[in-house]
Amino acid sequence: MKNLLVLICFLVSTIGFSQTLVTGKIIDQNSEPLPGASISEKGTTTGVISDFNGNFEITVSSNEAVLSISYIGYETQEVTVSGQSQLDIELAETAVSLTGVTVQGFAGIMGKSRKRTESIQTTAESVTALNAEGIENAGITDISSFSTLVPNLKFNSSQSIGLNFITVRGIPQVRGGDAPLAFVIDGVTIPDPSLLSQDLYDLALVEVVKGPQGALYGKNAIGGAVNIYTKDPTNKMSNQIKLGVGNGGFKQAQFISSGAIAKDKLFYRFSTQYKDFDGLLTNEFLDEKVDFREDINVRGQLKAKLSSNFSITGSYQYFNIDGGATYYSVNPTGTDGEFTGGILDPNPADGNNVIFSDVLGTSKMTNNYGTLKMDYNLTGVKLQSITSINKVDRSTNGDLDFLELDGLTQGEEITTKTFNQEIRINNAKTDTKFDWSLGGFYQRIEKDFYQNGTTGVDFGGPDAYDTADYINETQTIALFGFGDYKLTDKLTLSAGFRLDMDKFTQDDVLFVTNSERDNSEIQPKVSLSYQANKNVLVYTNYGRGYRNGGFNAQPTDLFNRDFEDETSDNYELGFKTTSWNDRFILNGSVFYSKLNNQQQYILDLTTFIAGVYNYDKSEVFGFELESRARLSNFLDVFANVGITDAKIIEGGSTGGDDGTFTNNSAYDGQKTPFVPVSTFAVGLESSVNITDDLKFNGFLNLDTTGKTYWHESNRDAFTTDAYSLLDARLGLSYKNWKLELWGKNLTDKAYYQEFSPGEFVGSPDDVAWRGQPLTVGTAISVKF
């Protein structure tokens, strides 16, 4: 392997000695990056676009080459390279843009869904993305708030900090298990889905690409990927302080600083945030708030440009979140009127649900995450190495019967350690018909899981017991490659693959078992795109994704000892259009997914063991549309809709070694649970320069989640009706100061993020998890 890497480095270093690599950054007059600016060498066909941080790399023919830089609404500028390898270029707004006489079209958003910088309007994938300005205007603070802008994507949380449920295109997340989306921060795949609970701030890009992305992101990208890129360290010193307050005792403090330690050579970026929230939901039995949360986050980056071709970036993140847990709602009247519980209405309303447990649940999550990225730019080739380590500690303690009785409690401790190493070689030439990348990947994950409980006097105790105590270890070696070939000026063929080779072991201390399994999965991807003109793209895709299987603690009549790998074959046809002088965007796609061994979670309360089982076959058919129109220079309107028909085709059977089993074939033809049948969002975004120094911006979004089935039986008693949530944000900026007002769930709509029917898990009680009530707040920030 070492000799191979030496040979590769030698070969790529011999490519092209007569050309010069120039890197740089495109910024506006406020030193903010301009993503999507066009940079071209005069007199040649060589050209690139700046990424979401305003960065660019271009290979020019000589040290005296002239670059032409253009961006919608800004004056075109020409710059002579003059032998410089680093150029920071500031563009000025055009007079027409400043007067507002002509309505400016959309500049376009730069994404990185295919591991390279390109406009999402020319990417042959279903992509939704926001750059730094869009993130700030929309008030994106976590994955949940971004998911409301993405059709056929739903993000829910329940039970404890770090326990999330993501559903994308009809594929739900296994409770406490792997998400159906790859989660990527600054190019590093984060395997622990609990980290999706972290706050998002100081970001350059948030992007969701849908459809199986195994060829590009590996296992668990069975439904797509979430790409998050933080802002880069800058050459120019800048600082920001932000303070905020809100209802429920909400308090926020944030500090961001960036600049050069050695100009053009060594840069830093430091950001930290503290949030505290007393809560709004009340446990009526204890008379205490239960949805409290305290969050501290620290992040730092150092980037060293050691030469014009070689740079190293190191980053570290720490966060700690403490909050409430296990505050499930139950029926306030009960079955016999003596105490709460029994059948619960799946649609919450005043008086039909109550939080009434006798234990105040608590949970905690701590994360330490570090990366080291090395980029070596050669003429025509870029070599990149990314090394990362990650450790997540989670704990939960709380009620398990969720009633006022001295009944059952639960405790859980999970530690996950991950090491990643990726080496990637990318094509860096712009004047070629063939664009490509290839590389290798190694990952080691160790997950230590312990779970216990107690039985109180009302349930025949006191007694204490363990329900799980095991260590899972997964090692993955992967090889991957992806390429685009322009068959004609308008027709492009793309193809790629990823071979994942997994070795999984489990050491179960409680049940004294040792298990292991090996798996290899090839995940191909093929697409064909036709750029009819600069404003119309039509594409078709095929892709395969997979989610690895594993072992349950013990077999019961609800699940087997092990569960199988889940695979998805997805076929998609889509289009992207821009019209009305770039003022109207309409994108759409239709898709069909065939799934084998789709995974599902269940908690067996007769044994207190949780497990995963498989449907033999299932399928998903759906479509989605996204649109945005600029009605004037001061007002945009946007809308998106997603429809998903997810069905169990062959449920099969599952069960334990004792001969008992569950016949899931009884649910053949039923809707897959946990999947909203539709999503819909409509909103307004406004930005007005009142004076040269005073600016207003506003954002309004109405997000609707369609009917959701919470069990395979699809019975009305376990089905939530559609509901809508209204969010808004207003901002007023004066020079370097900004005042914000925000509100979420402005109509104070009651809704459930999870509903669990007790009938199928050995409990007489249905329970449900309440969503966040009305929250409002204000914040003030200053840049200096």
N, C-alpha and C positions, 0 to 999 in steps of 0.2 A: 504493500500500500504506500509506504514511504517513497520507494523508488518511482512508483507511478506518479505521485504528486510532483516529484522533482522533474520528471520527464515532461509533465503537462506544463509546469512553469517555464521550462526551457523552450518548449515549442511555441507557447503563446508570446514569449518575450522576443521572438524573432520576427513577429508580424509587423511590417511597416515601420521604417525608421524615418521617413521623410515628412511625417505629419506631426502636428502638435496638439496635445490635449489641453483644452481650456475649461476650467470649472468656474462657477460663479453663482450669484444670487440676484434676482430681479426684485426690487422693492419699490414702494411708492414714497411719497414725500414725508410720510410718517414712519418710515422704516418698516412698514408691514409688507410681508411677502406677497408677490403677485403670481399666483398659480395659473398656469396655462398661457403664459407669455410665449410668443414665438421668437426664437433666436435662429437666425440663418446667416450663413457666410455669403456675402455678395459675390456674384459671378459664378456661383456653384449651385448644385442642387442639395447641398448639405444643410439640414435644419433639424432643430429639436424644439421641445417645449419645456417650460419650467414645471417642476413638480409642485405638490401641495405646500411645500416649505419655500417655494420660489427658487429652488436650486436647479442648476442645469449643468450638463457636461456636453461639450461639443468638440469634435476633432476637426481642426482647420488645416488648410493646405500649407500655411507658412506663418512665420512669426509676425508678418505684417498684414495678416488677413483683416478684413473689415466685417464686423458683425452688425446686422440690422435687427433691432429689437422692437417688437410691436405688441400692443395689447389693446383690447377694445376699450375705448374711452380715454386712452392715453396717447401722448405724442410719440410717434415713431422716432427712435434714436439710433444713430450709427456710431460705433465705437471701434477704433483700431486696436488690435491686440497688442502690438508693439512689444512682443516677446513676453507678455505677462501670462502667467498660468492661472491667476485668480482675478476675477472681475466682479465687483459688486456694482450694479447698475441701477440708478434711480430714475424712474420715469415720472413725468409730470402729466397731470390731467389735461385733456384738450379743452379749448375754449368752449366748444359745443357741449361737452360733458358738464362743464361748470354752469353754463347758462340753463341747461335742461330743456332747450328748445327742441332737440331731436331725441326721441326715445331710444335709449341704448338697448341693444339686445343682450342676451345672456352670454357671458364670457365662456361658460363651460366649466365643469368641475373635473379636475385631474384625479384619477384614481390609480390604484395599483393592484387590481384584482388578479391580474395575470403576472404579478411579480415584476412589472415594469410600469413606468409612468406613461399614461395615455388618457385621453379624454374618455369619460364614460359613454359619450355619445358615439364613439367609434370602437367601443369594446363589444365584442360579440358574446356578451353575457348579460344576464339580468342583474343590474347593479343599481343600488341607491347609495348616494354618498353626499356628505357635507364637508366643505372645507372650514377653515378656522372661523371665517366671518359667519358662515351659515350656522355653525355650532353655537356661537355666541348669541346670534339673533334668535335662534329657536330655543335657547335655554337648555341645551343637551347637557345633562349632568351624570347620566348613567345609561346603560344599554336599554333599560326600560323606556326612558323618555325618547330615545332614538327609534325604538321599534315601532312607535306610533306613526312614524312617517314611512314605514316600509310595508308594502302590501304582502299579505300571507306570511307575516312574521308576528309572533306573539310571545311576550316575555312576562312570566309570572314568578312570584316568590312566595314561599310559605314556610311555616314551622320554625325556621331558625335562619340566622345570617349565613349566607352561602348556599342555601338550598333553593335552587332555581328550577324553573320549568320553561324551556324554550321550545316553541313549536314553529317549524318552518315548512311551508308547502306540504302540510299534512303529515309530517314526521315529528312526533313529540319526543321530548327528552325523557329518558328513563330516570325516575326519581332517585336523586342522590348519585346518579351514574353519569355516563358520558353524554354530552350535549350532541345534538345532530348538526352542530356547526363547529368548525374549527375556530378557535379564538386566538388571534394573532396580534401581538403588540410589537411595533417597530421591527417587523419581519420575523419575530420569534413566536413559534407556536406554543401556547400555554395549555397544557393538558388538563389542568384542574378546573372544571366548570364553575366551582365556587367563586373563582376570582372574577366572574362576571358581575358579582355584587359590588365591586369597588366603584368609587366615585370616579368620574371622568372630568378632567380639567387640564388646561394648558395643552390643548390638542391642535394638530394641524389637519387631521383627516379622520373621519369615521365613515366606514364603508361596509356595506353588506352585499355580497355576491351570492346568488341563489343557484340551486341545482348542485348535484354532486361535484365536488371539487377535489376528489381524491388525488388526481394526477398532479395537482399543484400544491395541495396542503396535507395530503396523507390521510391516515385513518381518522374516523369520526367526522370528516367533512362530508358526511352522507347527504346533508341538505344544503350545504354552502359554507361560507366563511364570513367571519367578522374581522375586518382589518382596522386597527387603531394605530395611528402614528402620532407621536408627541411632537411638539415643536422643537426645532433644532436649536442648539446653541448659536448665538449670533456674534458677529464681529463688532457690533456697536452696542455699547452699554444701554440696557433698558431694565426698568424695575416696575412692578405693579403691586399695589396693596388693595385688598378688597375686604370689606366688612359688611355683614348682613344679619338681619333678624327676621323672624316670622312667627306665626301663631304656633301653638304647641310648645312654646319655650325654645323655638329654633334660634340658634346662634351660629355664625360662620365667620371665620377669619382665613384669609388667603394671602400668600406672599410669593411672588415670582421674580427672579432676577436672572439676567443673561448678559454676557459680554465676553470680551477677549481678555485673557490673561496675558497673552503675547499676540499682538495684532497679526492677523493672517496666519497664525501658527497654532495657537492653543486657545480654545474657547470653553466656556462653561455655561450650564443652565441649571438653576436650582429652583425648586418649587415645593411649597408645603401648604397644607390646608388642614383646618380643624373645623369640625361640625359637631353640634350637640343639639339633641331634640328630645324633649321630655315626653312627647307622645300625645295622641288624640283619642285612641281607643281605650275604653275603660273596662277592667274586670269588675263586674258588678258585685261579685261575692267578696273580693278583697278590697274593693273601692280604691284601685290603683291603676295608673296608666300602664299599658303593656307593650306598646309599640315604640318604646324609647330606643334611642340609638346615639352612640358617641363614636366619632370617627376621626382618626388622625392619620395623615398621609404625608410622607416625605419622599422626594424624588430628586436625584441629581444626575447630571450628565457631564462628561468631559470629552472633548473632541480634539485630537491632535492631528494637525496636517503636517506630517513628517517630510513630505516632498510633494511635488505637483502630482505625483501618481499614487501616493500611499498615505492613508489616513487610518487612525484608530479611534474608536468611540467606545467609552466605557460608561455604563449606567447602573444605577442602583435604586431600588424602591423598597420602602418599608411602609406598611400600614397596619393599623390595629383598629378593629371595629368591635364594640361591645353593644349588645342590644337585647331586646325582648325576644321571647321564643314561646312556642307551644300554646299560643292564645287562640285556640280554635273556638268558633261559635257553635252553639248547640241550640236545640229547641227549648225555649224558656218554660214551657208548660209541662214537658215530659209526657210519658205515656199514661201515668196514673195520677199525676198531680202532686206526688210526694216530693219529687226532685226533678231537675232538668234532664234533658236527653230525649231519645226516641227519634221519630221521623222529623226531618228538617226540610223546610221548603227550600228548593235550590235557588230561589230568587229572593234575596234579602230585602226586607222592608221593616219599617218601624214596628217593633213588638213581636216579630216572628223569629228573632234570633238574639242570643245573648252570650257574652263571654263570662263564664261562671265557674272556672276551675279553682281549686283550693291551693294551687301552687303557682307562684309567680315565676314563669319560665325565664331563663337567661341563656344567652349564647355569646360566643366570642370567636373571632377569626383574626389571626395574625399572619402576615405574609412578608417574607424576605426574598427579594428577586434581584438578580444581577446579570448583566450581559457584557460581553466583550465582542465588538464587531470590528473586523479589519477589512478594508477595501483597497485593492491593488488595481489601479487603472493602467492598462496597457493600450497601445494603439489598436483599437478594434475589439479588445477583449477586456472584461472586468472580472477579476477574481475576488470572491468574498468568502470570509469565514465568520460564522456567528456561533459563539459559545455562551451558554446560559445555565444558571443554576436557580432553582426555585424551591422554596419550602413554605408550606401552608399548614398551620395548626388551627384546628377547629374544635370547639367543645359546645355541648348543649346539655342543659338540665331543665326538666319541667314535668308537667303533668302528662299522663298518657290516657286517662279516662276522660279528661277534660270536663269533669263535673265537680260539684262541691263536696263530693264524697272523699273520705280517706281511702282511696282505691289504689290506683296504679301511678307510678312515676317512671320516667325514663332518663337515661344519661348516655352521652355519646362523646367519644374523643377520637379524632382523626388527625393523623399527621401524614402529609404527602410530600415526598422529596423527589425532585426531577432534575436530571442533567440532560442537556441537549447539545449536540454538536452538528453543525451543518456546514458543508463546503459547496459553494455554488460558482459556476463559471457562466458568465453571460456574454452574449454578443453585444458590442458597444458601437458597431458601425451603423450609420444612418443611411448610407447610400447603397443599400443592398436589398435584394428581394427576399432574402432569407434571414429571419430573426430567430434566435435560439437561446436556450439555457439548458444546463445539465448539472447534476451534482449528486451528492450523497448525504445521508442523514443518519445519526445515531441518537437514540433516546433510552434513558433508563428511569423508570418510575417505581418508587417504593411507597406503598400505602399501608400504614399501620392503623387498623380499625378496631375499636373496642366499644361495646355497647352493653349497658346493664339496665336494671330496673328494680323496683321494689313493689311489694303488695302491702297495702294498708289494712287496718282492722276491719273496714267495711267490706273488704273483698277476701276475708279469711286469713289475713296476715297477723302480725307483721312478718315479712319475709323479704329477702334480697336474693337476686339471681343475676347471672350473666347471660346475655343472649347472643353475643358475638365477640370473638377475640381472634383476629387473624392478621397476617401480613401478606399482601399481594405484591408481587414484583413483575413488571413487564419490561422487557428489553426489545427494542425495535431497531432493525437496520433497514434502511431504505435507499433505493436508487431511483432517480427521476430524470426526466427530460421533457422539454416542450419546445415546439417550434412553429413559426408562421412562415408560409411561403406564398408570395404574391404570384398567383397563376397568370393574372393580367393586372392592369392598373386598377381594376374594380373588384376582382375576385380573389379572395384569400382563403387558403386552406390551412387550418391549424390542427395539430395533433400532438398528443403527449401521453405519457404513462408514468406511473409510479408503482414500484414493486416494494411492498411492505412485508418484511419477514419478522414476525413477532414470536417471542417466547414468553409464556405466562406461567408463573408458579404461585401457589398459595400454600402457606403454612398455617394451618388452623389449630390454635392452641386449645380452644374450648372443646372441639369435637375430635381432637387428636387425629387429624388427617393431613396428608400432604398430597397436593395435586399439581399437575403440570399439563400444559398443552402447547403445541406449536402450530403456527398458522402462517401461510404465505398468501398474499392477495395482490393480484395485478389490477390496477385501477386505470383503465384507458380513458382518453378523452379525445373526441374528434369534433371539429366544427368547420362549417363553410359559411363565409360571409360575403355579401355582395354590396359594395358601396355604390349604389346607383348614381348618386351625385354627392356633393359635399354635405347635403342635408338629409339624406335618406340611406339608412343601413338596414339590410335584411339578413338574418342569420338563422342557421339551424345547428343544434348541438346534440351530441350523444355523450354521456358521461356515466361512469360507475363510481359509487362510493361504498364504504363499508364501515361498520361499527363493530369493534371486536367483542367476542363473547367472554365468558368467564365462569366462575363457580359461585353457587349459593352456599350458605353455611351448612344447610341440611335440606334434604328433600321433604316436602309436605304434600298434601293432596292438592296444593295449588301451584306447585312448581317442582322442577327436577333438581337434582344435585348440580347440574351444569346448565348453562344456556348458550345457544349457538351464536356465531357471528351473523350479523345482519348485513345484507347487501341490497343495494338499490341501483337499478338501471333506469336512467332518465333520458327522455327524448323531448326536445324543446324546439319550438319555432318562434322567432321573435322579430321585432322591428324597432327602429329608433328613427324619429323624424324631428327636424327643426325647420320652422317656417316663419313667415311674417317678419322678415328681417331679423331672424334669431330671437324673436319675442315669444314664440310658442313652441313648446316641446311636448311631444307625445310619444311615449314608449309603451310597448306591450309585448306580451309573450303568452303562449299556450304550452302546457307541458303535460307529460304522462310519465309516471314513475311506477315501476314494478318492483316490489320489495319481497325478498325472501327472508324468513325468520325474523320478522320485525319484533323488536324487543318491547316488553311491557313490564311494569313493576306492580307488586302487590305486597301488602303487609298482612301476614296470617296471625290474627290476634288469638287464635286458639293455641298457638305455639310461641307467639311473640317473636317470630322469625320473619324477616323481610326477604323477598326474593324477586328474581326476574324470570319471566317465561317468554316463549316465542309464539307468534302466529306463523303458521307454515307459509302462507302467501297472503299478501295484501297489495292494494294498488291505490294510486292517487291520480286524479285528473283535475286540472285546474287552469286558470288563466289570471292574468293581472294586467292592469293598465296604470300608468303614471303620467300625469300631465302638469305643466306649469305654464302660465301665461303672464307676460308683463303688460298690464293694461296701461300703465304710464311709467314715467321714471320714478314714481313714488309708490307704486302699488303692484304687487304680484299676487296672483291667485293660483293655488295648487290643489290637486286632488289625486287620490289613488284608490284603487279598488282591487281586491283579491278574492277569488272564489276557489274553494277547495272541496273536492268530493273524494274523501278518503274512506276506503272500504276494506273490511276483512273479507278476503276471498275464501281462504281455507284456514279456519282457526286452529284445527288440529286438536290434540289433547296433551295435557301435561299432568304430572303427578309424581308421587313418591315411590319408594322402593317397597312399601307395604301393600301395594296393590290398589290403593285408593288413587283416584285421579280426577281431574277436572276436564270435562268435555267442552272445549272451546269451539268445536264445530257447530254448536248450537247458535253461535253468533255469526255464522257465514252470511255475508251480504249486509251486515250491519255497519254503521259508521264507526270509524276508529275513534276511541275515546281521547279526550284532552285536546282535540283539534277543532278550533272554531271553523264553522263552515264558510265564513266570510270575514273580511276586514274592509273597512272603508274609512277614509280620512279626507277632509276638505278644510282649507284654511286660507288665510290672508297673511301677507308679509309686506311691510311698508318701511321705506327708508327715505327720509326727507332732509335735505340740507336747508335748514331754516335761514341761517346766515353762514358766513365763511367758517365761523367757530362753533355754531350751534347745530346739532343734528338730532333728529328723532328717528327711532326705529320701533316697530311693533310687530308682534307675531301672534296669530290666533289659530288654534288647531282644534277641530272637532274630530275625535277618533272613535270609531264604532267597531266593537267586537261582536261578531255574529253568534248565533246559537252554538253552544258547546255541549257535547255529550260527555258525561263523566264516567260512564260505564258501557261495556259492550252491549248490554241489553237495550240501550237507547230508550229506556223508559222515561216518560215525562217527569217522573218523580226524581230522576237523577240528571236532568237536563236544564242548563241555564239559558234563559232567553237573551237576546241581543241587548246590549247596553252601550251608551255613549258617554264619553268623558270630554270635557271642554277645558283646554289649557290656554293661557295667555301670558304674554310678556311685553312690557313697554320699557323703552330706554330713552334717556335724554343725555346727550353728550355735549360737554362744553370744554373745548380745547382738550386737555388731558384728563378731565374728570368725567365720570359717568354715573348716572343715577338709574337704577332699575327697579321696576315693580313687577312681581310675577304672581301667578296663581295657577294651581293645578286642581283638577276636578272642581271647577267653579260652581257647578250645580249641586255639589255635595251628593253625588249619586252613590248609593250603596251597591256594591257588587262583590262577587266572590272570585278569588284567584285560584282556589282549589275547592272541590267538593268531593267528599269521600262517603259513599253509601255503606253503612255498617252491615247491611244484610249479606254482603258477599265476602266479608273478612272476619266473620265470627263475632260481631258486635251488635247490640240492639240499638246503637246510637249512630245517626248520621252526624258528621262534623264538617265544617267549612271554614275557609280562611278569608277574612275580610280584606278588601282592598283599601288603599289609603283614602281617608275622607278629604274634604276641602282643606287645602293648605295655601296660605298666602304669605308673601314676604317682600322685603325690599333690601337692596344692597347698594352700596356706594363704593366706587373704585377710583384710583388715581394712578396714572402712569408717569414715571419720572426717570 
